[in-house]
Amino acid sequence: MKILIVVLSDKVGGAEKILRYCANYYQSNGYQCDIVIFGNRTSDFWKNFNTNYLGSLNPFAIFRLINFLRNKKYFLASSSLILANSLLGLLRILGFLKCKNLIIRESTQAFRRFNLIKLIPIYFLYFSYLMSDKIIFQTEEMMLDVIRYCPFLKRKNYVVKHNPLDTSVVDKLVNKNNFINYQYIFAAGRFVDVKGFDLLIKAYNISNTKLTHKLIISGDGPEMKKLIAQVNKLKLSESVIFTGFQNNIYPLIKNTDLCIISSRIEGFPNILNEMIYLNDKVLSSHCTAAVSNIDFILKSDIYNIESFSKAIDNGVVFNLNSTEKKSKVNYLSRLGINDYFETWI
C-alpha cells in the first residue's frame, strides 16, 4: 500500500518533522511513501523517501501535482500546513486525489496569529477541510479556536494529539561534535516576528547572564537583517551569535546552560519537546496554553522585558528537584512515536 505526504518546502520546521515521523513510521511498516514537495531541493531532509519536487507553488506546480497523482490510489494522504491541507481537500473534491484516508494536521493557531486582512482568505481555505477523514490538533486550545471560528467543522472527526518525539533520531545525532568552548544560552527557529527573537535579544541585553554567557540563535528567515541590525545597535555583535540554519541542533541543545522558547504565539513548539528531552534547563514563553501544564520548566512573560531578563538569569542556575524530575519522565513517556501513529487514522 502507498501513502502520500505533501509539504510546501523541504525546509525543516515543526510541521515537516511530524510528517517525516509519519513517513518513517509507515515506511518501517512496509508502506511505500511518496513525498511531494513544492519548491526546489535545498536539503536532504527527505532523502530516504521517494521525493517529487514540483517547483514554487503556483498553477503550473499544481498541474504537475495533478499529473503526478494520475492513476494513483493511496491508503493515506496527509499534510500539516493550512494551505497544503486545503489543497488536498480540494483535489479530493475534484477527483484528482484518490485515497482511503485523508488525515490533516493543524500546525498553527491561525485565528490568533494573523490579522483580519490575512485571515479572510485563510478562512475560506478551511472549507476544504470538510473533505478530510480526520483533523488532528496539537492542543485543546487550537481545536477550540478552529471549531469556534469554523462551526461548519463541528461534525467532522477531529482529535487532540500532542506532538510526539522520535528519540531514536535525536539519540543518533546528539553526540556529534560540538566545537563551542564557551558558556551560552540557546534558542532556535525561523526568523519571523512570531518567534519573538527581538524580545529575547532585548531581555538578554539587560540580563546578568550577558556577562557570563553568549546567546546563540540558530535559524534563518526574513527577519534576519532586522535582528542583526538590532544586535549591532545594542553593541552585542560579540555576544549574540547567529549560526544560520543548522541541520543538527541537538548538540547545541544538550550542551547549553539554558534552552529558550521566546515565541509570541505557537500551536505547540515542536522544539520544546526536543529541549525537554535533552536538557533540564528550559525556559518558555506563554506561547500556548499547553505550556502552562508543563510543571517542570520555567515560564516567563516575554513582553515584560525586565521580568524576562530575570527569568533568563534564574534559568542558567535552575535545577530540577526530585518531583520535577519524575514529572519530566512521565511527560516524556507520553511522546512515543508508535503510540502516536497507531491512532493516526
PAVEX-766099 format. One record per residue (C-alpha): residue number from 1; x, y, z. Coordinates in steps of 0.2 Angstrom, whole numbers, plus 5000, padded with zeros to 4 digits. Example, Ala and Ser with C-alpha at 12.3 -4.5 7.8 and 13.67 -1.06 7.14 Angstrom:
2
node seq=1 c1=5062 c2=4978 c3=5039
node seq=2 c1=5068 c2=4995 c3=5036
//
This chain:
345
node seq=1 c1=5000 c2=5000 c3=5000
node seq=2 c1=5005 c2=5018 c3=4997
node seq=3 c1=5004 c2=5034 c3=5007
node seq=4 c1=5006 c2=5052 c3=5001
node seq=5 c1=5013 c2=5067 c3=5011
node seq=6 c1=5013 c2=5084 c3=5004
node seq=7 c1=5024 c2=5098 c3=5011
node seq=8 c1=5026 c2=5116 c3=5005
node seq=9 c1=5045 c2=5116 c3=5005
node seq=10 c1=5059 c2=5104 c3=5011
node seq=11 c1=5065 c2=5117 c3=5025
node seq=12 c1=5064 c2=5109 c3=5042
node seq=13 c1=5051 c2=5115 c3=5053
node seq=14 c1=5040 c2=5108 c3=5066
node seq=15 c1=5026 c2=5103 c3=5054
node seq=16 c1=5039 c2=5094 c3=5042
node seq=17 c1=5046 c2=5085 c3=5057
node seq=18 c1=5030 c2=5077 c3=5062
node seq=19 c1=5026 c2=5072 c3=5044
node seq=20 c1=5043 c2=5064 c3=5042
node seq=21 c1=5040 c2=5054 c3=5058
node seq=22 c1=5024 c2=5049 c3=5049
node seq=23 c1=5033 c2=5044 c3=5034
node seq=24 c1=5046 c2=5034 c3=5044
node seq=25 c1=5033 c2=5025 c3=5054
node seq=26 c1=5023 c2=5019 c3=5038
node seq=27 c1=5038 c2=5015 c3=5028
node seq=28 c1=5045 c2=5004 c3=5043
node seq=29 c1=5028 c2=4995 c3=5042
node seq=30 c1=5030 c2=4991 c3=5024
node seq=31 c1=5021 c2=5006 c3=5015
node seq=32 c1=5028 c2=5015 c3=5000
node seq=33 c1=5029 c2=5033 c3=5004
node seq=34 c1=5028 c2=5047 c3=4990
node seq=35 c1=5033 c2=5064 c3=4997
node seq=36 c1=5028 c2=5078 c3=4986
node seq=37 c1=5037 c2=5095 c3=4989
node seq=38 c1=5033 c2=5112 c3=4982
node seq=39 c1=5049 c2=5122 c3=4979
node seq=40 c1=5067 c2=5116 c3=4975
node seq=41 c1=5078 c2=5104 c3=4984
node seq=42 c1=5088 c2=5114 c3=4997
node seq=43 c1=5091 c2=5100 c3=5010
node seq=44 c1=5092 c2=5081 c3=5012
node seq=45 c1=5078 c2=5081 c3=5025
node seq=46 c1=5068 c2=5068 c3=5014
node seq=47 c1=5082 c2=5059 c3=5006
node seq=48 c1=5077 c2=5042 c3=5011
node seq=49 c1=5060 c2=5043 c3=5003
node seq=50 c1=5053 c2=5044 c3=4985
node seq=51 c1=5053 c2=5063 c3=4983
node seq=52 c1=5045 c2=5073 c3=4970
node seq=53 c1=5049 c2=5092 c3=4968
node seq=54 c1=5036 c2=5102 c3=4959
node seq=55 c1=5044 c2=5120 c3=4960
node seq=56 c1=5037 c2=5135 c3=4968
node seq=57 c1=5018 c2=5134 c3=4972
node seq=58 c1=5009 c2=5141 c3=4958
node seq=59 c1=4996 c2=5135 c3=4945
node seq=60 c1=5009 c2=5126 c3=4935
node seq=61 c1=5016 c2=5116 c3=4950
node seq=62 c1=4998 c2=5111 c3=4955
node seq=63 c1=4996 c2=5105 c3=4937
node seq=64 c1=5011 c2=5095 c3=4939
node seq=65 c1=5004 c2=5088 c3=4956
node seq=66 c1=4988 c2=5083 c3=4947
node seq=67 c1=4998 c2=5074 c3=4933
node seq=68 c1=5008 c2=5065 c3=4947
node seq=69 c1=4993 c2=5059 c3=4955
node seq=70 c1=4985 c2=5052 c3=4939
node seq=71 c1=4981 c2=5033 c3=4941
node seq=72 c1=4987 c2=5033 c3=4959
node seq=73 c1=4977 c2=5027 c3=4974
node seq=74 c1=4983 c2=5029 c3=4991
node seq=75 c1=4979 c2=5021 c3=5008
node seq=76 c1=4983 c2=5038 c3=5016
node seq=77 c1=4986 c2=5056 c3=5011
node seq=78 c1=4992 c2=5068 c3=5024
node seq=79 c1=4999 c2=5086 c3=5026
node seq=80 c1=5001 c2=5098 c3=5040
node seq=81 c1=5000 c2=5116 c3=5034
node seq=82 c1=4984 c2=5126 c3=5031
node seq=83 c1=4987 c2=5129 c3=5013
node seq=84 c1=4993 c2=5111 c3=5009
node seq=85 c1=4978 c2=5104 c3=5019
node seq=86 c1=4966 c2=5114 c3=5009
node seq=87 c1=4974 c2=5109 c3=4993
node seq=88 c1=4972 c2=5091 c3=4997
node seq=89 c1=4954 c2=5093 c3=5001
node seq=90 c1=4951 c2=5102 c3=4985
node seq=91 c1=4960 c2=5089 c3=4975
node seq=92 c1=4949 c2=5076 c3=4983
node seq=93 c1=4933 c2=5086 c3=4979
node seq=94 c1=4938 c2=5087 c3=4961
node seq=95 c1=4943 c2=5068 c3=4960
node seq=96 c1=4961 c2=5070 c3=4957
node seq=97 c1=4966 c2=5063 c3=4974
node seq=98 c1=4960 c2=5046 c3=4977
node seq=99 c1=4964 c2=5040 c3=4995
node seq=100 c1=4955 c2=5029 c3=5008
node seq=101 c1=4961 c2=5041 c3=5022
node seq=102 c1=4964 c2=5060 c3=5021
node seq=103 c1=4972 c2=5064 c3=5038
node seq=104 c1=4976 c2=5083 c3=5040
node seq=105 c1=4985 c2=5091 c3=5055
node seq=106 c1=4983 c2=5109 c3=5060
node seq=107 c1=5000 c2=5117 c3=5063
node seq=108 c1=4997 c2=5134 c3=5070
node seq=109 c1=4984 c2=5145 c3=5079
node seq=110 c1=4979 c2=5155 c3=5063
node seq=111 c1=4965 c2=5164 c3=5071
node seq=112 c1=4976 c2=5171 c3=5085
node seq=113 c1=4992 c2=5173 c3=5074
node seq=114 c1=4986 c2=5183 c3=5059
node seq=115 c1=4977 c2=5199 c3=5057
node seq=116 c1=4959 c2=5201 c3=5049
node seq=117 c1=4966 c2=5205 c3=5032
node seq=118 c1=4976 c2=5189 c3=5031
node seq=119 c1=4963 c2=5179 c3=5039
node seq=120 c1=4949 c2=5182 c3=5026
node seq=121 c1=4957 c2=5171 c3=5013
node seq=122 c1=4964 c2=5159 c3=5026
node seq=123 c1=4946 c2=5157 c3=5032
node seq=124 c1=4940 c2=5151 c3=5015
node seq=125 c1=4954 c2=5138 c3=5015
node seq=126 c1=4945 c2=5129 c3=5030
node seq=127 c1=4930 c2=5124 c3=5019
node seq=128 c1=4941 c2=5111 c3=5010
node seq=129 c1=4944 c2=5103 c3=5027
node seq=130 c1=4927 c2=5096 c3=5025
node seq=131 c1=4934 c2=5083 c3=5013
node seq=132 c1=4946 c2=5076 c3=5027
node seq=133 c1=4943 c2=5060 c3=5036
node seq=134 c1=4951 c2=5066 c3=5052
node seq=135 c1=4958 c2=5083 c3=5058
node seq=136 c1=4972 c2=5082 c3=5071
node seq=137 c1=4975 c2=5096 c3=5083
node seq=138 c1=4991 c2=5099 c3=5093
node seq=139 c1=4982 c2=5106 c3=5108
node seq=140 c1=4964 c2=5108 c3=5115
node seq=141 c1=4966 c2=5127 c3=5113
node seq=142 c1=4970 c2=5125 c3=5095
node seq=143 c1=4955 c2=5114 c3=5092
node seq=144 c1=4943 c2=5125 c3=5101
node seq=145 c1=4949 c2=5140 c3=5091
node seq=146 c1=4946 c2=5132 c3=5074
node seq=147 c1=4929 c2=5125 c3=5079
node seq=148 c1=4924 c2=5142 c3=5086
node seq=149 c1=4928 c2=5151 c3=5070
node seq=150 c1=4923 c2=5137 c3=5058
node seq=151 c1=4907 c2=5129 c3=5066
node seq=152 c1=4904 c2=5120 c3=5049
node seq=153 c1=4918 c2=5108 c3=5055
node seq=154 c1=4910 c2=5104 c3=5071
node seq=155 c1=4903 c2=5087 c3=5065
node seq=156 c1=4920 c2=5082 c3=5057
node seq=157 c1=4930 c2=5068 c3=5065
node seq=158 c1=4944 c2=5078 c3=5075
node seq=159 c1=4956 c2=5074 c3=5089
node seq=160 c1=4969 c2=5082 c3=5100
node seq=161 c1=4986 c2=5073 c3=5099
node seq=162 c1=5001 c2=5081 c3=5107
node seq=163 c1=5016 c2=5081 c3=5097
node seq=164 c1=5027 c2=5065 c3=5098
node seq=165 c1=5046 c2=5064 c3=5099
node seq=166 c1=5057 c2=5051 c3=5089
node seq=167 c1=5070 c2=5049 c3=5102
node seq=168 c1=5080 c2=5037 c3=5091
node seq=169 c1=5083 c2=5051 c3=5079
node seq=170 c1=5089 c2=5063 c3=5092
node seq=171 c1=5100 c2=5050 c3=5100
node seq=172 c1=5109 c2=5047 c3=5084
node seq=173 c1=5113 c2=5065 c3=5081
node seq=174 c1=5115 c2=5072 c3=5098
node seq=175 c1=5133 c2=5066 c3=5101
node seq=176 c1=5140 c2=5074 c3=5085
node seq=177 c1=5155 c2=5086 c3=5089
node seq=178 c1=5151 c2=5102 c3=5097
node seq=179 c1=5165 c2=5114 c3=5094
node seq=180 c1=5159 c2=5128 c3=5106
node seq=181 c1=5171 c2=5131 c3=5120
node seq=182 c1=5161 c2=5145 c3=5129
node seq=183 c1=5146 c2=5146 c3=5140
node seq=184 c1=5130 c2=5150 c3=5131
node seq=185 c1=5111 c2=5150 c3=5131
node seq=186 c1=5102 c2=5144 c3=5116
node seq=187 c1=5086 c2=5147 c3=5105
node seq=188 c1=5082 c2=5142 c3=5088
node seq=189 c1=5068 c2=5144 c3=5075
node seq=190 c1=5063 c2=5153 c3=5059
node seq=191 c1=5067 c2=5171 c3=5059
node seq=192 c1=5049 c2=5178 c3=5059
node seq=193 c1=5041 c2=5190 c3=5070
node seq=194 c1=5030 c2=5177 c3=5079
node seq=195 c1=5046 c2=5169 c3=5086
node seq=196 c1=5050 c2=5184 c3=5097
node seq=197 c1=5069 c2=5184 c3=5095
node seq=198 c1=5068 c2=5203 c3=5096
node seq=199 c1=5061 c2=5202 c3=5113
node seq=200 c1=5074 c2=5188 c3=5118
node seq=201 c1=5088 c2=5200 c3=5112
node seq=202 c1=5081 c2=5214 c3=5122
node seq=203 c1=5080 c2=5204 c3=5138
node seq=204 c1=5097 c2=5196 c3=5136
node seq=205 c1=5104 c2=5214 c3=5134
node seq=206 c1=5099 c2=5219 c3=5152
node seq=207 c1=5102 c2=5202 c3=5160
node seq=208 c1=5116 c2=5197 c3=5171
node seq=209 c1=5118 c2=5182 c3=5160
node seq=210 c1=5126 c2=5193 c3=5147
node seq=211 c1=5141 c2=5195 c3=5157
node seq=212 c1=5144 c2=5176 c3=5158
node seq=213 c1=5136 c2=5168 c3=5143
node seq=214 c1=5134 c2=5171 c3=5124
node seq=215 c1=5117 c2=5170 c3=5116
node seq=216 c1=5116 c2=5158 c3=5101
node seq=217 c1=5102 c2=5158 c3=5090
node seq=218 c1=5100 c2=5146 c3=5076
node seq=219 c1=5089 c2=5148 c3=5060
node seq=220 c1=5086 c2=5159 c3=5046
node seq=221 c1=5071 c2=5169 c3=5038
node seq=222 c1=5065 c2=5186 c3=5033
node seq=223 c1=5069 c2=5194 c3=5049
node seq=224 c1=5087 c2=5190 c3=5049
node seq=225 c1=5093 c2=5208 c3=5043
node seq=226 c1=5082 c2=5216 c3=5056
node seq=227 c1=5089 c2=5205 c3=5070
node seq=228 c1=5107 c2=5209 c3=5065
node seq=229 c1=5103 c2=5227 c3=5065
node seq=230 c1=5096 c2=5226 c3=5082
node seq=231 c1=5111 c2=5217 c3=5089
node seq=232 c1=5123 c2=5230 c3=5081
node seq=233 c1=5113 c2=5244 c3=5088
node seq=234 c1=5114 c2=5237 c3=5106
node seq=235 c1=5133 c2=5233 c3=5103
node seq=236 c1=5130 c2=5215 c3=5106
node seq=237 c1=5139 c2=5208 c3=5090
node seq=238 c1=5152 c2=5199 c3=5101
node seq=239 c1=5139 c2=5192 c3=5112
node seq=240 c1=5124 c2=5186 c3=5101
node seq=241 c1=5129 c2=5173 c3=5088
node seq=242 c1=5118 c2=5169 c3=5073
node seq=243 c1=5123 c2=5152 c3=5067
node seq=244 c1=5111 c2=5152 c3=5052
node seq=245 c1=5101 c2=5136 c3=5048
node seq=246 c1=5108 c2=5120 c3=5056
node seq=247 c1=5103 c2=5103 c3=5050
node seq=248 c1=5108 c2=5096 c3=5068
node seq=249 c1=5105 c2=5107 c3=5083
node seq=250 c1=5104 c2=5093 c3=5096
node seq=251 c1=5122 c2=5095 c3=5102
node seq=252 c1=5118 c2=5114 c3=5104
node seq=253 c1=5103 c2=5110 c3=5114
node seq=254 c1=5111 c2=5097 c3=5125
node seq=255 c1=5126 c2=5107 c3=5130
node seq=256 c1=5118 c2=5124 c3=5133
node seq=257 c1=5115 c2=5131 c3=5150
node seq=258 c1=5098 c2=5136 c3=5146
node seq=259 c1=5086 c2=5132 c3=5131
node seq=260 c1=5074 c2=5146 c3=5127
node seq=261 c1=5057 c2=5147 c3=5118
node seq=262 c1=5053 c2=5166 c3=5115
node seq=263 c1=5038 c2=5164 c3=5103
node seq=264 c1=5024 c2=5176 c3=5104
node seq=265 c1=5011 c2=5163 c3=5099
node seq=266 c1=5013 c2=5144 c3=5094
node seq=267 c1=5002 c2=5129 c3=5090
node seq=268 c1=5014 c2=5120 c3=5101
node seq=269 c1=5033 c2=5122 c3=5098
node seq=270 c1=5040 c2=5105 c3=5092
node seq=271 c1=5057 c2=5110 c3=5098
node seq=272 c1=5051 c2=5112 c3=5116
node seq=273 c1=5049 c2=5093 c3=5117
node seq=274 c1=5067 c2=5091 c3=5110
node seq=275 c1=5074 c2=5103 c3=5123
node seq=276 c1=5065 c2=5095 c3=5137
node seq=277 c1=5072 c2=5078 c3=5131
node seq=278 c1=5090 c2=5084 c3=5130
node seq=279 c1=5091 c2=5097 c3=5144
node seq=280 c1=5084 c2=5100 c3=5161
node seq=281 c1=5085 c2=5119 c3=5160
node seq=282 c1=5071 c2=5125 c3=5149
node seq=283 c1=5063 c2=5142 c3=5149
node seq=284 c1=5047 c2=5146 c3=5138
node seq=285 c1=5035 c2=5160 c3=5135
node seq=286 c1=5017 c2=5158 c3=5137
node seq=287 c1=5015 c2=5155 c3=5118
node seq=288 c1=5001 c2=5142 c3=5120
node seq=289 c1=4990 c2=5137 c3=5135
node seq=290 c1=4998 c2=5119 c3=5134
node seq=291 c1=5014 c2=5126 c3=5140
node seq=292 c1=5006 c2=5131 c3=5157
node seq=293 c1=5003 c2=5112 c3=5160
node seq=294 c1=5021 c2=5108 c3=5160
node seq=295 c1=5026 c2=5110 c3=5178
node seq=296 c1=5045 c2=5106 c3=5177
node seq=297 c1=5050 c2=5120 c3=5165
node seq=298 c1=5052 c2=5139 c3=5168
node seq=299 c1=5040 c2=5151 c3=5160
node seq=300 c1=5040 c2=5170 c3=5158
node seq=301 c1=5030 c2=5184 c3=5151
node seq=302 c1=5041 c2=5189 c3=5136
node seq=303 c1=5033 c2=5206 c3=5135
node seq=304 c1=5039 c2=5212 c3=5152
node seq=305 c1=5057 c2=5213 c3=5146
node seq=306 c1=5064 c2=5216 c3=5164
node seq=307 c1=5054 c2=5200 c3=5170
node seq=308 c1=5060 c2=5190 c3=5155
node seq=309 c1=5078 c2=5195 c3=5159
node seq=310 c1=5077 c2=5189 c3=5177
node seq=311 c1=5069 c2=5173 c3=5171
node seq=312 c1=5085 c2=5170 c3=5160
node seq=313 c1=5096 c2=5174 c3=5175
node seq=314 c1=5086 c2=5161 c3=5185
node seq=315 c1=5086 c2=5149 c3=5171
node seq=316 c1=5105 c2=5147 c3=5170
node seq=317 c1=5106 c2=5142 c3=5188
node seq=318 c1=5090 c2=5132 c3=5189
node seq=319 c1=5090 c2=5113 c3=5194
node seq=320 c1=5075 c2=5101 c3=5194
node seq=321 c1=5070 c2=5094 c3=5211
node seq=322 c1=5065 c2=5076 c3=5213
node seq=323 c1=5047 c2=5079 c3=5210
node seq=324 c1=5050 c2=5089 c3=5194
node seq=325 c1=5062 c2=5075 c3=5188
node seq=326 c1=5048 c2=5062 c3=5190
node seq=327 c1=5036 c2=5074 c3=5181
node seq=328 c1=5048 c2=5076 c3=5167
node seq=329 c1=5050 c2=5057 c3=5165
node seq=330 c1=5031 c2=5055 c3=5165
node seq=331 c1=5029 c2=5069 c3=5152
node seq=332 c1=5042 c2=5061 c3=5140
node seq=333 c1=5034 c2=5044 c3=5142
node seq=334 c1=5018 c2=5050 c3=5133
node seq=335 c1=5028 c2=5056 c3=5117
node seq=336 c1=5031 c2=5039 c3=5109
node seq=337 c1=5030 c2=5038 c3=5090
node seq=338 c1=5022 c2=5021 c3=5089
node seq=339 c1=5008 c2=5026 c3=5101
node seq=340 c1=5005 c2=5042 c3=5091
node seq=341 c1=5004 c2=5035 c3=5074
node seq=342 c1=4995 c2=5019 c3=5078
node seq=343 c1=4979 c2=5030 c3=5080
node seq=344 c1=4984 c2=5042 c3=5066
node seq=345 c1=4970 c2=5035 c3=5056
//
